[in-house]
Amino acid sequence: MRSKCKKLVTDITRKKDLETNLPIYVDTLCGQYNYYATVKMCMNYYTIKEVILELGDDTSDLVKFYETLSALIKTHIIDRNKVEKEALDTVRGIRDKVEFKMKNLTAYADGYEIYEYILNRIEARVKNTAETVDVEQLSAKMFQYVFSENDTVVVNSKLQLLMAQLPVRMTKNKFYDVVSNTLSIYKGGEATSVDEFADMLRTAVLIKKPEGFETEYHELYQVYKELSEANYKEMDEATFDILSDKLASAAAKINEEVSAYMLLQEIVNDVYTILLTVDRGYDDNTSQRGFLSAVEILKACVTRDDMDMVAEDLMPQFIAIEGVQEDVYENIIVLDAVYDDIAAANSDMISELELSDSFKDMALANKLLSTSLFIDLDKEIGNPDAVMADNDYIMKLRDKITEEFAALFEGKDRTVIRSIMCKILAAMPIFLNSQQEIKNYFDYVLEGCKDDSELTACNKLICELIEED
């Protein structure tokens, strides 16, 4: 198959027999997308079916989404009914709803991190377990950890991990300067890039909350509200334990929901891909044992609840799909590599052959099968008409986000402000330019921290982080 794909690509690149080869290209790429998504989805579908059965809650949104997807699979993959626009709209709607759920879950995770940071740093004070920390030794240990490898990416990654744990000893004005300098990195690039970065900062500390934040997960919101209204300066041990337990329980709920919805979104993307390509790509795949085995697995998952017996009965099918996904993906790489060039160089012929819609479907399928599960399906890549971020644009954005941070800090306790600053600093590119600057910063923040409780927490968390690496 690989050699067939390479020859087809070569012939089209050379403008050879386009009237025949362009439709073959569409059918071949659609077929490989369909094959790849079907095999990948059948394994994930088996897993989520087990999750659904263990959940045992027919009223949950997860179960409702799953049942709708099962109906689409049965109708268009198993029973082979033609795909109409309504089916595509349905799966697109589920995708949007899953993204809505994930935005809220992510927002809660971000919000909880701010208060987990505070709880960690007051624990020793509340429980009277603060210890004396050798800050010089800790600084040296951190420096050695960061520069134990010469890889710049690894160094930056380790620095960001440490930044998330270090005490913050920075004035608001210095903090705003760091944010401003980071925004300036985007000068001369597309405005959408710096806007996305600014939005990432806003969402990380809940300046920008998603729609449904207060209503979608009532229990999670109540915990967030308690955390945000707590008096950390005068907190006693009993209150500390209650809040810590509630935070741990809420975090476990988030992890459970996120895991399920990440898996579901992968399945949604695969179902969407299959629906886009099944009418052009299904028939050729029926000669492939791996494809037929994947369809058999899907059929069993949709129609049966005895999953242990399914695994036993379909063991030959599971064996048959081993390695298939990787092989098909190699074919996709060959065909995908020239998609943009073929589409641009043959637009008139593609239109004449009535293949325009198919090329759009393939471009969409390519996004759906990317590693980014929540990729924006409507966003154009490399827009030649994009607005550029000049100095004025950056300065206006800097002023706006500075005002937003100032409003966020208004009336908040110093411990909360420091936690917010720390979360932002850990999310940004490293603002220190040399090894000496980094060593000096470690020394400065550790020596400047006079709170034994905070130093105890930092020492514990940083040592655990270094030992686990």
Secondary structure, 3 states (H helix, E strand, C coil): CHHHHHHHHHHHHCCCCHHHHHHHHHHHHHHHHHHHHHHHHHHHHHHHHHHHHHHCCCCCHHHHHHHHHHHHHHHHHHCCCCCCHHHHHHHHHHHHHHHHHHHHHHHHHHHHHHHHHHHHHHHHHHCCCCCCCCHHHHHHHHHHHHCCCCCHHHHHHHHHHHHCCCCCCCCHHHHHHHHHHHHHCCCCCEHHHHHHHHHHHHHHCCCCCCCCCCCCCHHHHHHHHHHHHCCCCCCCHHHHHHHHHHHHHHHHHHHHHHHHHHHHHHHHHHHHHHHHHHHHHHHHHCCCHHHHHHHHHHHHHHHCCCHHHHHHHCHHHHHHCCCHHHHHHHHHHHHHCCHHHHHHHCHHHHHHCCCHHHHHHHHHHHHHCCCCCCCCCCCCCCCCCCCECCHHHHHHHHHHHHHHHHHHHCCCCHHHHHHHHHHHHHHCCCCCCCHHHHHHHHHHHHHHCCCHHHHHHHHHHHHHHHHHC
